[in-house]
Amino acid sequence: MKTIFTISVLFLLSTLLCSCPYSSPYQLDETPNIYVEEDLLGSWATFVKKPVSGREETVKLILSKKTDTEYNIVFTGNIEELKPFKLIKQDSISGTAFMSTVAGRQFLNISVKGLNYIAELKFKDGNLSLLPLVEHFTGKMIQNNSELRNSVEFHYKTRVHALYDDDFCLKDMVKIN
């Protein structure tokens, strides 16, 4: 009986750990060097399907200018699934972000509570999408910013489809202000 319980707990733990966006103490660039895009500033919203209930709920992204090259970023909505990770205060996650370009694609380096999340940013036809890389996008142990950049570049050059964490993707957000 104890063995079945242990196997069940290990399976559940491994599934939870594999379904997280990639986080790292490193960023794609040493310092922000791409200016803030005015078109991205404001409030954005989309519907996200909850993994457990399957219900669709609204999630908002608020981008504001922190400096000429950095954004303040806030995710808000009913995001209770993130409470165990201690990332949220009440109903929002706050941090900073800056833009990087790798392999001809735009990425946001999103910094929340000392960890950096890498999300591909797509802005097309007035809709904004944030597609965070999945935790296992690379099997390499990343030791610095340059290695992270090289791993992301290699990932996009060698795959037909990039590996995103679908549970955390915010697709086709529309501007609401």
Secondary structure per residue as TSV (DSSP state, phi and psi in degrees):
chain	resnum	aa	ss	phi	psi
A	1	M	-	360.0	-40.4
A	2	K	H	-64.4	-36.5
A	3	T	H	-65.2	-42.2
A	4	I	H	-62.9	-42.6
A	5	F	H	-62.5	-45.2
A	6	T	H	-62.5	-44.8
A	7	I	H	-63.2	-41.6
A	8	S	H	-62.2	-44.8
A	9	V	H	-64.9	-43.8
A	10	L	H	-63.6	-40.1
A	11	F	H	-63.8	-45.9
A	12	L	H	-62.7	-43.5
A	13	L	H	-62.9	-43.5
A	14	S	H	-66.0	-35.3
A	15	T	H	-68.1	-41.0
A	16	L	H	-64.7	-41.3
A	17	L	H	-69.9	-30.3
A	18	C	H	-80.8	-10.9
A	19	S	T	-108.0	43.2
A	20	C	S	-120.4	149.4
A	21	P	B	-69.9	155.2
A	22	Y	-	-63.3	129.1
A	23	S	E	-129.6	150.1
A	24	S	E	-159.1	156.7
A	25	P	S	-78.4	-5.4
A	26	Y	-	-105.1	159.2
A	27	Q	-	-123.7	168.3
A	28	L	S	-71.3	-30.5
A	29	D	S	-127.7	149.6
A	30	E	S	-61.5	-45.6
A	31	T	S	-136.7	153.7
A	32	P	-	-65.2	133.8
A	33	N	-	-137.5	5.0
A	34	I	S	-108.8	128.9
A	35	Y	-	-66.0	150.4
A	36	V	-	-59.0	134.3
A	37	E	-	-92.4	116.9
A	38	E	G	-59.2	-32.6
A	39	D	G	-63.5	-23.8
A	40	L	G	-86.0	-17.7
A	41	L	-	-70.4	141.4
A	42	G	E	126.8	-166.7
A	43	S	E	-101.7	135.6
A	44	W	E	-126.2	147.9
A	45	A	E	-141.1	151.5
A	46	T	E	-154.2	167.2
A	47	F	E	-98.7	137.0
A	48	V	E	-124.2	133.2
A	49	K	E	-81.6	126.1
A	50	K	-	-71.4	132.2
A	51	P	T	-61.8	-37.2
A	52	V	T	-82.8	-52.7
A	53	S	T	-85.3	-25.5
A	54	G	-	80.5	-1.6
A	55	R	-	-74.4	149.8
A	56	E	E	-95.0	133.3
A	57	E	E	-135.3	155.3
A	58	T	E	-80.2	135.4
A	59	V	E	-125.1	134.8
A	60	K	E	-112.2	147.1
A	61	L	E	-120.8	128.2
A	62	I	E	-119.1	120.1
A	63	L	E	-112.9	128.8
A	64	S	E	-133.6	161.7
A	65	K	E	-82.4	124.2
A	66	K	S	-94.9	-52.8
A	67	T	S	-135.6	-171.9
A	68	D	S	-65.8	-21.7
A	69	T	S	-123.8	2.2
A	70	E	-	-128.1	151.3
A	71	Y	E	-112.3	149.2
A	72	N	E	-89.0	138.1
A	73	I	E	-131.7	135.2
A	74	V	E	-135.4	129.2
A	75	F	E	-106.1	129.1
A	76	T	E	-138.4	156.0
A	77	G	E	143.0	-168.6
A	78	N	S	-85.4	83.6
A	79	I	-	-115.1	47.7
A	80	E	G	-65.4	-21.7
A	81	E	G	-62.6	-18.2
A	82	L	G	-91.9	-4.5
A	83	K	G	-58.3	-39.2
A	84	P	G	-62.0	-22.5
A	85	F	G	-86.8	-2.0
A	86	K	T	55.9	37.3
A	87	L	-	-96.4	-17.9
A	88	I	-	-113.0	148.7
A	89	K	B	-113.8	117.8
A	90	Q	T	58.7	-102.2
A	91	D	T	-125.2	24.5
A	92	S	E	-143.7	158.1
A	93	I	E	-120.2	125.5
A	94	S	E	-116.6	147.8
A	95	G	E	-170.0	-161.9
A	96	T	E	-127.2	163.9
A	97	A	E	-152.3	155.5
A	98	F	E	-146.3	157.9
A	99	M	E	-90.2	143.3
A	100	S	E	-136.1	154.5
A	101	T	E	-117.5	125.8
A	102	V	E	-137.1	131.7
A	103	A	T	52.7	37.9
A	104	G	T	73.9	11.7
A	105	R	E	-119.8	152.9
A	106	Q	E	-95.0	139.1
A	107	F	E	-131.6	149.2
A	108	L	E	-104.1	129.9
A	109	N	E	-91.3	103.4
A	110	I	E	-100.8	120.2
A	111	S	E	-107.1	118.7
A	112	V	E	-134.1	120.6
A	113	K	T	50.5	45.5
A	114	G	T	83.5	-3.0
A	115	L	E	-113.5	147.9
A	116	N	E	-110.0	133.2
A	117	Y	E	-114.5	136.9
A	118	I	E	-106.3	121.6
A	119	A	E	-131.0	129.1
A	120	E	E	-69.9	136.4
A	121	L	E	-109.8	125.8
A	122	K	E	-122.2	126.3
A	123	F	E	-124.9	106.8
A	124	K	E	-142.8	133.3
A	125	D	T	53.1	37.7
A	126	G	T	78.6	0.9
A	127	N	E	-106.2	143.9
A	128	L	E	-115.5	134.1
A	129	S	E	-126.7	136.5
A	130	L	E	-116.0	119.8
A	131	L	E	-121.0	93.6
A	132	P	E	-71.4	139.9
A	133	L	B	-67.8	143.7
A	134	V	B	-75.2	154.7
A	135	E	T	-52.6	-38.5
A	136	H	T	-99.6	30.1
A	137	F	S	-63.7	-22.9
A	138	T	-	-137.8	147.0
A	139	G	-	-94.4	-0.3
A	140	K	S	-82.6	143.4
A	141	M	-	-81.5	116.2
A	142	I	-	-85.2	128.1
A	143	Q	-	-113.3	-13.5
A	144	N	S	-162.8	175.2
A	145	N	H	-59.6	-42.1
A	146	S	H	-63.8	-39.9
A	147	E	H	-66.7	-36.2
A	148	L	H	-64.9	-46.3
A	149	R	H	-58.6	-45.9
A	150	N	H	-63.7	-38.4
A	151	S	H	-67.0	-41.3
A	152	V	H	-65.5	-44.2
A	153	E	H	-61.3	-45.0
A	154	F	H	-61.9	-42.0
A	155	H	H	-59.0	-46.0
A	156	Y	H	-74.0	-26.7
A	157	K	H	-81.7	-23.0
A	158	T	H	-107.0	-0.6
A	159	R	-	-119.9	143.3
A	160	V	S	-72.3	-41.4
A	161	H	S	-126.6	128.1
A	162	A	-	-67.6	154.5
A	163	L	-	-92.4	107.9
A	164	Y	B	-106.5	155.8
A	165	D	-	-88.1	96.8
A	166	D	G	-57.9	-31.9
A	167	D	G	-67.2	-21.0
A	168	F	G	-112.7	2.1
A	169	C	-	-69.8	136.7
A	170	L	E	-114.9	100.4
A	171	K	E	-103.7	143.8
A	172	D	E	50.6	49.4
A	173	M	E	-71.9	144.3
A	174	V	E	-112.0	147.5
A	175	K	E	-74.7	133.6
A	176	I	-	-114.5	7.0
A	177	N	-	-125.9	360.0
